[in-house]
Amino acid sequence: MFITRFEELPPDLRTEEVRPYAEHLASRKGTLLAKRILDVLLCGSVFLLTLPLFLLIALLIGLTSKGPVLFRQKRVGRDGKEFEILKFRTMVADADRIGVQLTTGDDARITSFGRILRKLNLDEMPQLLNVLKGEMSIVGTRPEVRRYVEEYTPEMRATLLLAPGMLSDASVKYKDENQLLTGAENPQQVYVEQILPDKMAFNLAYLRRLSLAEDLRVIGRSIACMFQR
């Protein structure tokens, strides 16, 4: 719940670029406690209310394509430690072994039902469980695979001080990220050199503005964006 003391952080986070963020967050213990309470209450309520939908989606995935219902992938979380993120599977089984780790809008690995789930953002629902387990938060930096975390600048690594999130201002701006990457000659290069730095600017700003009101604002903006879609 609370951030690790600066002196106890992993070496790649114990830098002068990260120190101001660590000291700021250490002074916001009350906010971090309120943030965790909001995570548990809101995610627990949403999970119970949407459990019938959860089960229906799981059934339809099983009926429309072969493979597991859930997609599991190692992502980098708080303090740079890996955890297993959960999503509804929207691609063919073992898709991560037969292609790149980025997904473009025209990716042939996406199943027909998976496209519907992605369009409605329903593939992210299982991450409610990640939040309840404390591996993620409702609001925060979207977790990346290790390959892209290695592209972070020293300052960007400050985003690893908190648990990653389901929602963020960066996610709203890049809600159509897959389409932006479609047709790019080198999608990974475009992501690393153009999209990732812009996303991280939003995420670092969130750390500086950390408050319960900020979380509620991001949640409201994200919900409005989903309804617009």
Contacts in CASP RR format, 6 or more apart in sequence:
PFRMAT RR
TARGET T0000
AUTHOR 0000-0000-0000
METHOD contacts of the structure
MODEL  1
MFITRFEELPPDLRTEEVRPYAEHLASRKGTLLAKRILDVLLCGSVFLLT
LPLFLLIALLIGLTSKGPVLFRQKRVGRDGKEFEILKFRTMVADADRIGV
QLTTGDDARITSFGRILRKLNLDEMPQLLNVLKGEMSIVGTRPEVRRYVE
EYTPEMRATLLLAPGMLSDASVKYKDENQLLTGAENPQQVYVEQILPDKM
AFNLAYLRRLSLAEDLRVIGRSIACMFQR
1 32 0 8 1.000
1 33 0 8 1.000
1 36 0 8 1.000
2 26 0 8 1.000
2 29 0 8 1.000
2 32 0 8 1.000
2 33 0 8 1.000
3 22 0 8 1.000
3 25 0 8 1.000
3 26 0 8 1.000
3 32 0 8 1.000
3 161 0 8 1.000
3 162 0 8 1.000
4 79 0 8 1.000
4 161 0 8 1.000
5 26 0 8 1.000
6 14 0 8 1.000
6 18 0 8 1.000
6 19 0 8 1.000
6 22 0 8 1.000
6 23 0 8 1.000
6 26 0 8 1.000
7 14 0 8 1.000
9 18 0 8 1.000
9 22 0 8 1.000
9 79 0 8 1.000
9 161 0 8 1.000
10 79 0 8 1.000
10 80 0 8 1.000
12 157 0 8 1.000
13 22 0 8 1.000
13 79 0 8 1.000
13 80 0 8 1.000
13 157 0 8 1.000
13 158 0 8 1.000
13 160 0 8 1.000
13 161 0 8 1.000
15 154 0 8 1.000
15 157 0 8 1.000
17 153 0 8 1.000
17 154 0 8 1.000
17 155 0 8 1.000
17 157 0 8 1.000
17 158 0 8 1.000
18 154 0 8 1.000
18 155 0 8 1.000
18 157 0 8 1.000
18 158 0 8 1.000
18 161 0 8 1.000
21 158 0 8 1.000
21 161 0 8 1.000
21 204 0 8 1.000
21 207 0 8 1.000
21 208 0 8 1.000
22 158 0 8 1.000
22 161 0 8 1.000
24 207 0 8 1.000
24 208 0 8 1.000
24 210 0 8 1.000
25 32 0 8 1.000
25 161 0 8 1.000
25 162 0 8 1.000
25 207 0 8 1.000
25 210 0 8 1.000
28 210 0 8 1.000
28 211 0 8 1.000
31 210 0 8 1.000
31 211 0 8 1.000
31 212 0 8 1.000
32 162 0 8 1.000
32 210 0 8 1.000
34 212 0 8 1.000
35 137 0 8 1.000
35 139 0 8 1.000
35 212 0 8 1.000
35 215 0 8 1.000
36 134 0 8 1.000
36 137 0 8 1.000
38 138 0 8 1.000
38 212 0 8 1.000
38 215 0 8 1.000
39 131 0 8 1.000
39 132 0 8 1.000
39 134 0 8 1.000
39 137 0 8 1.000
39 138 0 8 1.000
40 131 0 8 1.000
40 132 0 8 1.000
42 138 0 8 1.000
43 128 0 8 1.000
43 131 0 8 1.000
43 132 0 8 1.000
43 138 0 8 1.000
44 128 0 8 1.000
44 132 0 8 1.000
46 128 0 8 1.000
47 54 0 8 1.000
47 128 0 8 1.000
47 129 0 8 1.000
47 132 0 8 1.000
50 125 0 8 1.000
53 122 0 8 1.000
53 125 0 8 1.000
54 125 0 8 1.000
54 126 0 8 1.000
57 88 0 8 1.000
57 117 0 8 1.000
57 122 0 8 1.000
57 125 0 8 1.000
58 69 0 8 1.000
58 88 0 8 1.000
60 113 0 8 1.000
61 69 0 8 1.000
61 88 0 8 1.000
61 89 0 8 1.000
61 113 0 8 1.000
61 114 0 8 1.000
62 69 0 8 1.000
64 111 0 8 1.000
64 112 0 8 1.000
64 113 0 8 1.000
65 89 0 8 1.000
65 92 0 8 1.000
65 93 0 8 1.000
65 111 0 8 1.000
65 113 0 8 1.000
66 92 0 8 1.000
66 93 0 8 1.000
67 89 0 8 1.000
67 93 0 8 1.000
68 89 0 8 1.000
68 93 0 8 1.000
69 88 0 8 1.000
69 89 0 8 1.000
70 86 0 8 1.000
70 87 0 8 1.000
70 88 0 8 1.000
70 89 0 8 1.000
70 126 0 8 1.000
71 86 0 8 1.000
71 87 0 8 1.000
71 88 0 8 1.000
71 89 0 8 1.000
71 90 0 8 1.000
71 91 0 8 1.000
71 123 0 8 1.000
72 84 0 8 1.000
72 85 0 8 1.000
72 86 0 8 1.000
73 84 0 8 1.000
73 85 0 8 1.000
73 87 0 8 1.000
73 96 0 8 1.000
73 145 0 8 1.000
74 82 0 8 1.000
74 83 0 8 1.000
74 84 0 8 1.000
74 85 0 8 1.000
74 145 0 8 1.000
74 146 0 8 1.000
75 82 0 8 1.000
75 83 0 8 1.000
75 84 0 8 1.000
75 85 0 8 1.000
75 143 0 8 1.000
75 144 0 8 1.000
75 145 0 8 1.000
75 164 0 8 1.000
76 82 0 8 1.000
76 143 0 8 1.000
76 144 0 8 1.000
76 145 0 8 1.000
76 146 0 8 1.000
76 149 0 8 1.000
76 160 0 8 1.000
76 164 0 8 1.000
77 83 0 8 1.000
77 135 0 8 1.000
77 143 0 8 1.000
77 160 0 8 1.000
77 163 0 8 1.000
77 164 0 8 1.000
78 160 0 8 1.000
78 161 0 8 1.000
78 162 0 8 1.000
78 163 0 8 1.000
78 164 0 8 1.000
79 160 0 8 1.000
79 161 0 8 1.000
80 149 0 8 1.000
80 160 0 8 1.000
82 146 0 8 1.000
83 130 0 8 1.000
83 135 0 8 1.000
83 136 0 8 1.000
83 143 0 8 1.000
85 127 0 8 1.000
85 130 0 8 1.000
85 135 0 8 1.000
85 136 0 8 1.000
85 143 0 8 1.000
86 126 0 8 1.000
86 127 0 8 1.000
86 129 0 8 1.000
86 130 0 8 1.000
87 123 0 8 1.000
87 124 0 8 1.000
87 126 0 8 1.000
87 127 0 8 1.000
88 114 0 8 1.000
88 117 0 8 1.000
88 122 0 8 1.000
88 123 0 8 1.000
88 125 0 8 1.000
88 126 0 8 1.000
89 111 0 8 1.000
89 114 0 8 1.000
90 110 0 8 1.000
90 111 0 8 1.000
90 113 0 8 1.000
90 114 0 8 1.000
90 115 0 8 1.000
90 117 0 8 1.000
90 118 0 8 1.000
90 123 0 8 1.000
91 103 0 8 1.000
91 107 0 8 1.000
91 109 0 8 1.000
91 110 0 8 1.000
91 111 0 8 1.000
91 114 0 8 1.000
92 98 0 8 1.000
92 109 0 8 1.000
92 111 0 8 1.000
95 109 0 8 1.000
98 109 0 8 1.000
99 109 0 8 1.000
100 187 0 8 1.000
100 188 0 8 1.000
101 145 0 8 1.000
101 147 0 8 1.000
101 148 0 8 1.000
102 181 0 8 1.000
102 187 0 8 1.000
102 188 0 8 1.000
102 191 0 8 1.000
103 109 0 8 1.000
103 110 0 8 1.000
103 178 0 8 1.000
103 181 0 8 1.000
104 178 0 8 1.000
104 179 0 8 1.000
104 181 0 8 1.000
104 182 0 8 1.000
104 183 0 8 1.000
104 184 0 8 1.000
104 187 0 8 1.000
105 178 0 8 1.000
105 179 0 8 1.000
105 181 0 8 1.000
105 182 0 8 1.000
106 182 0 8 1.000
106 183 0 8 1.000
107 178 0 8 1.000
110 118 0 8 1.000
114 123 0 8 1.000
116 122 0 8 1.000
117 123 0 8 1.000
118 178 0 8 1.000
119 229 0 8 1.000
120 226 0 8 1.000
120 229 0 8 1.000
121 226 0 8 1.000
121 229 0 8 1.000
124 166 0 8 1.000
127 136 0 8 1.000
127 166 0 8 1.000
128 166 0 8 1.000
130 136 0 8 1.000
131 137 0 8 1.000
131 138 0 8 1.000
131 165 0 8 1.000
131 166 0 8 1.000
134 163 0 8 1.000
135 163 0 8 1.000
136 143 0 8 1.000
136 163 0 8 1.000
136 164 0 8 1.000
136 165 0 8 1.000
136 166 0 8 1.000
137 162 0 8 1.000
137 163 0 8 1.000
137 164 0 8 1.000
137 165 0 8 1.000
137 166 0 8 1.000
138 165 0 8 1.000
138 166 0 8 1.000
138 167 0 8 1.000
138 215 0 8 1.000
138 219 0 8 1.000
139 165 0 8 1.000
139 166 0 8 1.000
139 167 0 8 1.000
139 168 0 8 1.000
139 206 0 8 1.000
139 214 0 8 1.000
139 215 0 8 1.000
139 218 0 8 1.000
139 219 0 8 1.000
140 159 0 8 1.000
140 162 0 8 1.000
140 163 0 8 1.000
140 164 0 8 1.000
140 165 0 8 1.000
140 166 0 8 1.000
140 167 0 8 1.000
140 168 0 8 1.000
140 203 0 8 1.000
140 206 0 8 1.000
140 218 0 8 1.000
141 159 0 8 1.000
141 162 0 8 1.000
141 164 0 8 1.000
141 165 0 8 1.000
141 168 0 8 1.000
141 170 0 8 1.000
141 200 0 8 1.000
141 203 0 8 1.000
141 206 0 8 1.000
142 164 0 8 1.000
142 165 0 8 1.000
142 166 0 8 1.000
142 168 0 8 1.000
142 170 0 8 1.000
142 171 0 8 1.000
142 199 0 8 1.000
143 164 0 8 1.000
143 165 0 8 1.000
148 191 0 8 1.000
148 192 0 8 1.000
148 196 0 8 1.000
149 157 0 8 1.000
149 160 0 8 1.000
151 192 0 8 1.000
151 196 0 8 1.000
152 159 0 8 1.000
152 200 0 8 1.000
153 200 0 8 1.000
155 204 0 8 1.000
156 200 0 8 1.000
156 203 0 8 1.000
156 204 0 8 1.000
158 204 0 8 1.000
158 207 0 8 1.000
159 200 0 8 1.000
159 203 0 8 1.000
159 204 0 8 1.000
159 207 0 8 1.000
161 207 0 8 1.000
162 207 0 8 1.000
167 218 0 8 1.000
167 219 0 8 1.000
167 222 0 8 1.000
168 202 0 8 1.000
168 203 0 8 1.000
168 206 0 8 1.000
168 218 0 8 1.000
169 202 0 8 1.000
169 205 0 8 1.000
169 206 0 8 1.000
169 218 0 8 1.000
169 221 0 8 1.000
170 198 0 8 1.000
170 199 0 8 1.000
170 200 0 8 1.000
170 202 0 8 1.000
170 203 0 8 1.000
171 222 0 8 1.000
172 218 0 8 1.000
172 221 0 8 1.000
172 222 0 8 1.000
172 225 0 8 1.000
173 198 0 8 1.000
173 199 0 8 1.000
173 202 0 8 1.000
174 180 0 8 1.000
174 195 0 8 1.000
174 199 0 8 1.000
175 225 0 8 1.000
175 229 0 8 1.000
177 195 0 8 1.000
180 190 0 8 1.000
180 195 0 8 1.000
181 187 0 8 1.000
181 190 0 8 1.000
181 191 0 8 1.000
184 190 0 8 1.000
206 214 0 8 1.000
206 218 0 8 1.000
END
